[in-house]
Amino acid sequence: MLVKVETVNGVAEVSDLSFKLDPEFRAGAYIIKCKDVTPGLPPRMQMKHMKILVKVVDLDPPPEEEQVDTKKAPAKGRKK
C-alpha cells in the first residue's frame, strides 16, 4: 500500500488509514517501513527511514472451539 501525503511546514500528518485484509492473511507481527521519496531532495535532507511494528491479532475463536462451547452447556434442572 502506498500513501502520498502533502506536508505543511515540514510536517506530514497521516490518519484514518484503514485496509481490508485478505481471508488468508495470518495474525502476527509485521513491520511498516516509512521513507522519504521527495523528488529532487538531496539524501542529507531526507527523513530517516522509520519502521513501525504492527501486531495483528485474530479475535475470532477457531470454528472447532465454537462448536465445543455449544455442546458444553448442559441442561440445568432443579435439585430435589
C-alpha positions in Angstrom: 0.0 0.0 0.0 1.4 3.4 -0.9 0.1 6.6 0.6 1.2 10.0 -0.6 0.9 12.9 1.9 1.4 16.6 1.4 3.5 18.3 4.2 2.7 21.6 5.9 5.7 23.4 7.3 7.7 20.2 7.0 5.2 18.1 9.0 3.3 15.2 7.4 0.2 14.0 9.2 -1.3 10.7 8.4 -4.5 9.5 10.0 -7.6 7.3 9.4 -5.8 4.6 7.4 -7.9 1.5 7.0 -7.4 -1.6 5.0 -9.2 -4.8 4.4 -7.2 -8.0 5.0 -7.4 -11.0 2.7 -9.0 -14.0 4.4 -5.7 -15.9 4.2 -3.9 -13.1 6.0 -2.4 -14.5 9.2 -2.2 -12.9 12.6 1.4 -12.0 13.7 3.9 -9.2 13.8 4.5 -7.0 10.7 6.7 -4.0 10.0 5.6 -0.9 8.2 8.6 0.9 6.6 8.3 4.7 6.1 10.8 6.5 3.9 11.1 9.9 2.3 10.8 9.8 -1.5 10.6 13.5 -2.2 11.8 14.1 -5.8 14.9 16.3 -6.1 15.6 16.3 -2.3 19.2 15.5 -1.5 19.7 12.5 0.7 21.1 14.6 3.6 17.8 16.4 3.8 15.5 13.4 3.5 13.8 11.9 6.6 15.5 8.9 8.0 13.8 5.6 7.4 11.3 4.7 10.1 10.0 1.3 11.0 6.7 0.8 12.8 5.9 -2.6 14.4 2.3 -3.7 13.9 0.8 -6.7 15.7 -2.3 -8.2 14.1 -4.4 -10.4 16.4 -7.3 -12.7 15.4 -10.0 -12.2 18.0 -12.4 -14.7 16.4 -12.2 -18.2 18.0 -11.4 -21.1 15.6 -14.6 -22.8 14.3 -13.9 -26.0 16.3 -13.9 -24.1 19.6 -17.3 -22.5 18.8 -18.8 -26.0 18.3 -17.4 -27.3 21.5 -18.7 -24.4 23.5 -22.3 -25.0 22.3 -22.1 -28.7 23.3 -20.6 -28.0 26.7 -23.7 -26.2 28.1 -25.6 -28.9 29.9 -29.3 -28.5 30.6 -29.9 -27.2 34.1 -32.6 -28.8 36.2 -33.8 -28.4 39.7 -32.4 -30.5 42.5 -34.9 -32.1 44.8 
